[in-house]
Amino acid sequence: MPAHHATASGFDLDRPARTIRFERDFAASPAQLFAAWTEPEHVTQWWDASGKPLVRCEIDLRVGGHFSYVVQDHPEMPFAGVYREIVPNERLVFDALGAVGRVTLQGRDHGTHMIVEIICASAEQLEQFIQMGVHIGTSGTMDNLVRHLDELVAPPV
């Protein structure tokens, strides 16, 4: 069974760098993980921290392309952004909510180590994100991704 959490809390807070960081290990390959982040049929299944499928998931996977994810409980507040860097099976960088999101995938012998960072534009934005519980919601979302990929790579019973 793969190790899911790199830290007991599920995230690290780096105030000097204005960054919230999440790390997870997966039995899945970097290609499977990249697909889970970039293909609507996958993102729809794990993005919402509540565990509910997304109502809508639009992805224009190209530098300068937009994405928009709509959750069931708050359809009036889509999570939307623009891709800034795309390196298949290695890295995604995007702007969303006035911050930069960075997903880094590192292949390992038996899977992939993933680092997700939310890099805030200011110390004030970081504090606002913490007060809003962004770290809690994102940690839940990362746990959903672990479960989604575990189901995809699990051997048949």
C-alpha positions as CSV (number, residue, x, y, z in Angstrom):
1,M,0.0,0.0,0.0
2,P,1.4,3.4,-0.9
3,A,2.4,6.0,1.7
4,H,-0.1,8.9,1.5
5,H,1.2,11.6,3.7
6,A,4.6,13.1,3.9
7,T,3.8,14.9,7.2
8,A,1.2,14.2,9.9
9,S,-0.6,17.5,9.2
10,G,-0.6,17.0,5.4
11,F,0.9,20.4,4.7
12,D,3.8,22.7,5.6
13,L,3.6,26.4,5.9
14,D,6.6,28.5,4.8
15,R,5.8,32.1,5.9
16,P,9.0,33.7,4.6
17,A,8.3,32.2,1.1
18,R,4.6,32.9,1.5
19,T,4.0,29.2,0.5
20,I,1.6,26.4,1.6
21,R,3.2,23.1,0.6
22,F,1.6,19.6,0.3
23,E,3.5,16.4,-0.4
24,R,2.1,13.0,-1.2
25,D,3.5,9.7,-2.5
26,F,1.6,7.6,-5.0
27,A,1.9,4.1,-6.4
28,A,0.9,5.6,-9.7
29,S,3.3,6.7,-12.4
30,P,4.1,10.3,-13.2
31,A,2.0,9.9,-16.4
32,Q,-1.0,8.6,-14.5
33,L,-0.7,11.5,-12.0
34,F,-0.3,14.1,-14.7
35,A,-3.4,12.7,-16.4
36,A,-5.3,12.9,-13.1
37,W,-4.4,16.7,-12.9
38,T,-5.1,17.5,-16.6
39,E,-8.0,15.4,-17.9
40,P,-11.5,16.5,-16.9
41,E,-12.8,12.9,-16.4
42,H,-10.2,12.5,-13.6
43,V,-10.3,16.0,-12.1
44,T,-14.1,15.8,-11.8
45,Q,-13.7,12.8,-9.5
46,W,-11.3,14.2,-6.9
47,W,-11.1,18.0,-7.0
48,D,-13.9,18.9,-4.5
49,A,-12.6,18.5,-0.9
50,S,-16.1,17.3,0.0
51,G,-15.6,14.2,-2.2
52,K,-18.5,15.1,-4.5
53,P,-17.9,15.1,-8.3
54,L,-17.6,18.5,-9.9
55,V,-20.6,19.9,-11.7
56,R,-18.4,21.2,-14.5
57,C,-14.7,20.9,-15.4
58,E,-13.2,22.8,-18.3
59,I,-9.5,22.4,-19.1
60,D,-7.7,24.1,-22.0
61,L,-4.3,22.4,-21.5
62,R,-1.9,24.8,-23.1
63,V,0.3,27.7,-21.8
64,G,-2.2,30.6,-21.6
65,G,-5.1,28.2,-21.5
66,H,-7.8,28.5,-18.9
67,F,-9.4,26.0,-16.5
68,S,-12.5,26.2,-14.5
69,Y,-13.8,23.8,-11.9
70,V,-17.4,24.1,-10.4
71,V,-18.3,22.3,-7.2
72,Q,-21.8,21.2,-6.3
73,D,-22.0,23.1,-3.0
74,H,-20.9,26.5,-4.4
75,P,-21.6,26.7,-8.2
76,E,-21.4,30.5,-8.0
77,M,-17.7,30.3,-7.0
78,P,-15.7,28.4,-9.6
79,F,-12.0,27.7,-9.1
80,A,-10.5,29.1,-12.2
81,G,-7.1,30.0,-13.5
82,V,-4.6,30.1,-16.4
83,Y,-1.8,27.7,-17.1
84,R,1.7,29.3,-17.1
85,E,3.9,26.3,-17.5
86,I,3.2,22.7,-18.7
87,V,5.9,20.0,-18.7
88,P,4.0,16.7,-19.2
89,N,4.5,14.2,-16.4
90,E,6.8,16.6,-14.5
91,R,5.2,20.0,-13.7
92,L,2.2,22.3,-13.9
93,V,2.3,26.0,-13.0
94,F,-0.9,28.1,-13.0
95,D,-2.3,31.3,-11.7
96,A,-5.5,31.1,-9.6
97,L,-7.1,33.3,-6.9
98,G,-4.3,35.8,-7.2
99,A,-1.7,33.2,-6.3
100,V,0.6,30.7,-8.2
101,G,0.0,27.0,-8.0
102,R,2.8,24.6,-8.7
103,V,2.5,20.9,-9.1
104,T,5.8,18.9,-9.3
105,L,5.9,15.2,-10.0
106,Q,9.1,13.2,-9.3
107,G,9.2,9.6,-10.5
108,R,10.4,7.0,-7.9
109,D,11.1,3.3,-8.1
110,H,7.5,2.3,-7.2
111,G,5.5,5.4,-8.1
112,T,5.6,9.2,-7.9
113,H,6.3,11.8,-5.2
114,M,4.1,14.9,-5.7
115,I,4.7,18.4,-4.3
116,V,1.9,20.9,-4.6
117,E,2.6,24.5,-3.6
118,I,0.4,27.6,-3.3
119,I,2.6,30.6,-3.6
120,C,0.9,33.7,-2.3
121,A,1.5,37.2,-3.7
122,S,1.9,38.7,-0.2
123,A,2.1,37.8,3.4
124,E,-1.4,39.3,3.8
125,Q,-2.7,37.0,1.1
126,L,-1.1,34.0,2.8
127,E,-2.8,34.9,6.1
128,Q,-6.1,35.4,4.4
129,F,-5.8,31.9,2.8
130,I,-5.0,30.4,6.2
131,Q,-8.0,32.1,7.8
132,M,-10.2,30.9,4.9
133,G,-9.0,27.3,5.5
134,V,-7.4,26.9,2.1
135,H,-4.8,24.6,3.6
136,I,-7.5,22.4,5.1
137,G,-9.5,22.2,1.9
138,T,-6.5,21.6,-0.2
139,S,-5.2,18.9,2.1
140,G,-8.6,17.1,1.8
141,T,-8.4,17.5,-2.0
142,M,-4.9,15.9,-2.0
143,D,-6.3,13.0,0.0
144,N,-9.1,12.6,-2.5
145,L,-6.5,12.4,-5.3
146,V,-4.6,9.7,-3.4
147,R,-7.8,7.6,-3.1
148,H,-8.7,8.2,-6.8
149,L,-5.3,7.0,-8.0
150,D,-5.2,4.1,-5.5
151,E,-8.5,3.0,-7.1
152,L,-7.0,3.3,-10.6
153,V,-3.8,1.4,-10.0
154,A,-5.2,-1.2,-7.5
155,P,-4.8,-4.8,-8.8
156,P,-8.2,-6.5,-9.6
157,V,-9.7,-8.4,-6.8
